[in-house]
Amino acid sequence: MMAVQLSFAQTDIDAVMMGKKDFCSGLVFAGSSWKNYWEGTNKRDNANLGTVSSKNYIVQGNYGISNKLNVLFSMPYVTTNASGGTLQSMKGLQDLSLFVKYMPVKKELGPGSFSVYTIAGISFPTTNYVADFLPLSIGLHSTNLSFRGMVDYQIDNWFATLSGTYVQRSNVKIDRTSYYTTELHYTNEVSMPNATSFNFRTGFRNEKLIAEAILNNWTTQGGFDISKNNMPFLSNTMNMTTIGFNTKVYIPKVDGLYFMGGYNYTVAGRNVGQASNYNAGFLYILSFGKQKKSTPDNNRNGVEKN
């Protein structure tokens, strides 16, 4: 089953921009585990799997080309494990993600500040890891193009952000010459369904603290269900709805350093595990401009920084 995407503060999916010539980098640990999963719409467990878990060690960064244009990257090292049965654990570098984040609109509207963002990204595998070994594969090995629109509204320190994403996925080649979905395919190439995602987050945000509740939905545009007592496959339908929270806290004794953490839980799904996901890490902001900047532009009151 697919790994749940974790949301970290100051990424391609939040309404936080780095200022011009500021660079934010971070090291993040993320973990996920599940015992129950949905086989189609049937929720069950499997003694041959036990608890399936993964660990992600992530390097990420965000650079401000200008106050309205940022470029971002993320690179995880992933390990997987099943507590039951005989399936072998897997580990390795997964997919490199690159994003461009642009804020074309930012203005006062009523009592608060309204902003619009457009985000485009690509992710692609960096190693020849085995994708056809779910649920212990470290990834799906497809190259993905994503296009996101996002709006944000903030009154004083309280905000709400809504975004929608379309993900176009490439075909994937596997190490066998035929496979069965709902019919037999005499090829090693798997056609991957594209996907859509919707994200809503709301909470408190200023230069020193972000605390937000998050609702996220991921839906594949096609695919098929896992057949009874069978292993999942790359092109399965994989739908999920998660709820959770994130926080980012400024550490005053070290200028530019932040602690961040979060948790989310899968409340509904199809052909995915009912996963608990958590993350924690540190972010540090460096300024390459003339003036030192230790806090990002968190879109407060629509004021743009020089």
N, C-alpha and C positions, 0 to 999 in steps of 0.2 A: 504494500500500500504506500501511497505517496507520503512523503514527509510533510508535516504542516509547516507552512512558511511562518517564521517568527518575525514579529515587527519590533524594531529597535528604534529608539529615539534618534532623531536627526538622520533620516534615511530618505529614500526615494518616495516614501509613502506618507510622510508627515509634512506639515506646513511650517517647516523650520528651514531658513536659508542661512548659509554662511556669507559673511560680508566679503567684499572684494579683497583678494590676496590673503584670505584666511584659510587655513587648512586644519580640518578636524580629523584625527585618526584614532582608531580604537582597537582593542583586543577584547573579544567577547566569547564567553563560553555559553553554549546553549545545549539543553538536554531535552529528550522526549522519551516517553514510555507509554505503552498501552498493552492491555491484556485482551479486552473485548474489541471486536471489530464488526463491521457490517459486511456481510456476504450478500451483495445486492442490498435489499432492504431488511434482510434477516440479521439481527444482532446476535452474536455468538462468541464463544471463546474456542481455543484449540490447544489441547494438551501437548500436541507436537511442537507448538511454538512457545508456550508459556507466556512470559512477558517479553515483548520486543522493545528494545531501547536503542537510542542513538545518542551520540555525543558529537557536538560540532565545535570546533575551535576556529574562530572567524577573525580575519583581519579585514577592516573596512576603513574607508576614508571618504572625505567630502572636501572639495576645493572650490572656493568662490572666485570664479573668473570675474564676476561683477556681483553687485548686490542682488541682481535679478537672475543670474545665470550660474548654476553650480554643476560640477561634474562629480560623480560618485563611483566607487568601486567596492566590491565585496568578494572575498575569497575564503571558502571554508575547507577545513580538513575534517572528514567525517569518519566515525567508527560506528558499526552496528553490531547488535548482539541479540540472540534469543536465548532465554533461560531454560527452555525445554527442547527436547528433540535433538536432532543431529545436524541441523543446518549450520553451516560454517559462518562465522563472523566475517565482516568485510571492513576494509578501511582504506582511506586514500584521499588525495585532493579531489574535490568535486568540480563545481562549475564556477568560472569567473563571471561576475555580473558587472556591467558597466551601464551607467545611466547619465542622461543629461536632464537637468531640472530647470525649468524656466518659469518665471513669474511675470506674465505680461500685464496683469492688472493688480493694483493695490491702491485702495482709496477709502476715504471716510464714507460710511453709509449708515445713516441714523446715528445711534449712540456708540457705534463701534467701527471696526475696520474690516473691510471685505477684500479678499484676495482670490485670484484665480491662478492655477498652476497647470502646466503641461509637462509631462514626463515621458521620455522615450528611453528604452533600454534594450540591451541584448545580453543574453547569458549563453555560455557554451562550455562544454566539458574541456578540462585541461589535461586529463589523463584518459587512458583507454580502460576505464573501469567497466566491470560487467554490469549491464543494466537489467539483463534478463534473469534476475535472481531475487525477485520481490518475495517477501517484504524486507530482505536484508541487503538489497542493492543500496549503494550510497547515493544513487541518483537515477534519472531516467535517460541520460545521455543525449537528450535532444538539444538543438540550438533553438532558443526562444527569443522572439521579438515581442516587446510589450509596449503598449501605448496607453497612457493614463491621463485622465482629466480630473482635476481636484479643485474644490472650492473650500474656503475657510472663512469663518466669521468669528471675530473676537471682540468682546466687550470688557474693558479693563483687563483682568487676568483670566477671564473665563472664555472658553472657545468651543467651537464645534467644527469638525472637518469631515467632508464627504468626498469619496473618490470612487471612480469606476475604471477598470482596467480590462483591456483585451490582450490576450496572449496567443500569438501565432507560433506553433511548434513544428519543427522539422520532422521528417521521417527518421527512424532509427534503425540501424542495422544490428542484428543479433547473431550469435554464434550457432545457428542451426538453419537448415535449409527449408524447413516448413514449420508451421505452427497453426493452432486452431483457435479461432475466436468464436464466432457463431457459425463459421464455415472454415474449411481447410484452405490454407494459403501456402502455395508451393514457392516460397521466396524467403529470403532472410531479411527483407525490409518491412518494417512495421510502420503503418500510417498512424500518426499520433493525432488525437483529437485536440483542437484548439480549446481555449478556456476563457472564461470571464471571471472577474473578481470585483466585489464591492466591499468597501471599508468605511466604517463610521467610527469616529473617535471624538470624545468630548471630555473636558476637565479643566484643570488649572494650568496656566502656562505663563511664566515670566523668565527673566534672564538667569535666574538662579535655580528654578524648580519647574519641572514638568511632572504632572500626575494626571493620567488619563485612563478612562475606560474605553475598551475597544470591542466592536462587533465586526467580524469579517466573514464573508461568504466566498467560497471558491466553487465554480461549476464548470465541468467539462462540457464541451459542445459536441457530444457524441460518445462513442465508446460502447462497452457492453458490460454486463455484470459478471462477477466471479461465479463460475459454476460450483455446485455443491461439493464441498470437501476438496476443492482444487486450490492450487496456488494462484495468487493474483498475477496479472499480466500488465505490461507497459501501457497498452491502449485501453485498459478498463475505464469505464466511467468512474471518476473519482470526485465526488462532491462532498463538501464539508462546510459546516458553520461553526465558528469558534467565538467564544467570549473571553475577555481577559483584561489586563491592565498593564501599563508601563509607567515607569518613573525615571527621571533623570535629576540628579542632585549635584549642585556645585559644591566642590570641596574648598572652603575658603583659605586653608593654609597653603594650598598649591595653586597659584594663579593659572587658570586655564584648564584645570583638571575636573572631571565630572565622574561620578559613579552612576551607572544605569542598570536597571533590572526590570524584569517583567515576567508575566505568567499568562498562559491562556489554556483553555480546555475545549475540546471538541464536543459540542452539545448535540449535533446531528450530522449524519453522514451517509454515504453510499460507497461501498468498496474501499473504505479507509478504516484505520484504527481509531478508537475513541481515546485520543492521546491527551496526556498532560504535558505541557511544554513550558519550559522556564529558561530564562537567560539572565546573565549578569556579566558586567564588564566595566572597563574604564575608557573614557574618551579624553583626549587632550587636544587643545586648540593652540595652534601656532599662527602668529601673524607675520606675514612677509611684507606688509605695508609700512608706512612711515610711523604709524601709531600702534601701540600694543593693544590688542583686542582680546579679552579673555572670555567674552560671552557671545553666543550667536545671536543673530537677529531673529527673535521669536515672534515677529509680526505684531508686536505690541502696539496697539492704537494706530496702526497704519503708518508709523513714522519710519521713513527710510533713512538709513545711516550712510554717511559719506565714506 
